């Protein structure tokens, strides 16, 4: 993706989020567990942290630990007779 | 009698056998007409229908029982069979036609079964019919994956069979909720058996292993049937079991995390089967009317969007011969209709408003919130973010939207029927997303009126998924997957257990060979000794003369006399000793 299009996507995301926050200020109450209203912008925070945690977990922690070459199982003698 | 003729499952199985016997052109017609008949039959099947017959020893097999829950699953399985059969109509493999239609028929057989015998019969048949869809790929890897699939499903099927045996022995013949107890061996065995089919960790790896190695058209059938049948069973039998709530949450996050690493298109989608099924299992575990309806609705919608996603991935593999994401690019320009259908299905699975995932997924998530379970609510929301990251963002960008740097060639044109299947799937995803009442009116459990298109739900989704794009863009260069496989729980039975089995086999082979040799030596010597008993009786060396004489082959009169006298003396001594 070119730098220009990345910047465009960032701007679009910012515009959508701004509209959402405006909506929250105008009285739309978002709900979490036990149906309690959440603080304004909580879902924005959760969206960022959730995605960041998943990417870090998958790409930085799980991938080095769990990823192997595609012939990993074949090397161990798992072959057809 | 009309009721049995309206059994959509039996119609599909019959269509499968007809397709097996029919010539090529007629087979295509049967493959499309059979499932369409099944859809009509499902629509005509009235609620409350029951039909059965007397089996052995007064046991009444109840083949058809239609309530709202079983009808909804029967209907969507019939629709799925119709879409997938249209998609697979170009396939010339007769056995695959038989197995795929029978597979869908068996799934319907499970949902309509009222008694345990009928239930377990179709459950086991489901595993065997789907197995061929893996083996039919005819690669060494698919053959091995098929055997692993068979072993895991034999384990799950037998656990369920033993559980059912114990339940029926206790006098409970009808399929019904067991959550209230008693929580004996039967309960746990049946729960474990169903958890195998629903692919709950640690018995989840069969799904990615088998679905990723199945045939292109068979994989579309498989993506929606085995796990959804198990979801139906959990909603029917184990609704309200707390263990399922956390098992479902684990599945949702586990599948989403693996999908972010995955490079193979169909395996990535298979990880998301585990993740989305996690929502349904969690809904079954919560057990409220809203959660159970959420689980049912999500199974219904998942069948539509997951089959569409599998169809898109299979079409790309069919056209290009490439299955790895890092080897492909620019598909939006080369296969624009596939790209359009993909994004409709991808937005659906992500739960974006006006697509069907939004009207179903949010029900379960909100049921968790209503139940006051903050951790479960957050885990399900996290899994939703994971889905958005790996399907519309990762697959969508790397396969369809990024510049055509890989210069992938379209090796063979996509048949019209494949496009038709994808378009019908994408259309239904949008239809149910825009008119959710088409689905909501068939809910089986009591719940307060639910409206998906409220400002809070739309804003919540927009904020969360909108912001989730930012880390994806931040880490964009790292998001492209590598050519690698991800170790899963199948490592335990493919590596250490496999090593143990091979070493045990070698040990037993060596032992067997050694014992065989020892026996052979013993036998040879004994045979030489006993080939001519005269050699033992007549072993006096001075009688062995070189020239021929018949006397050499006769024993002397002294030998039998000595034997007779010895026996006689021994007998007399024995009796004397007894008298004293």
Interface residues (C-beta under 8 A of the other chain):
Chain A: X1 X6 X9 X10 X13 X16 X17 X20 X21 X23 X24 X28 X29 X30 X31 X32 X33 X34 X35 X41 X43 X44 X45 X46 X47 X48 X50 X51 X52 X53 X54 X55 X57 X58 X59 X62 X63 X66 X67 X68 X69 X70 X72 X73 X76 X77 X78 X79 X80
Chain B: X140 X143 X144 X256 X257 X258 X260 X261 X366 X368 X369 X370 X372 X373 X374 X377 X378 X381 X382 X385 X386 X389 X397 X401 X402 X455 X456 X459 X460 X462 X463 X464 X465 X466 X467 X468 X469 X470 X471 X472 X473 X475 X476 X478 X479 X482 X483 X484 X485 X486 X487 X488 X494 X495 X498 X499 X502
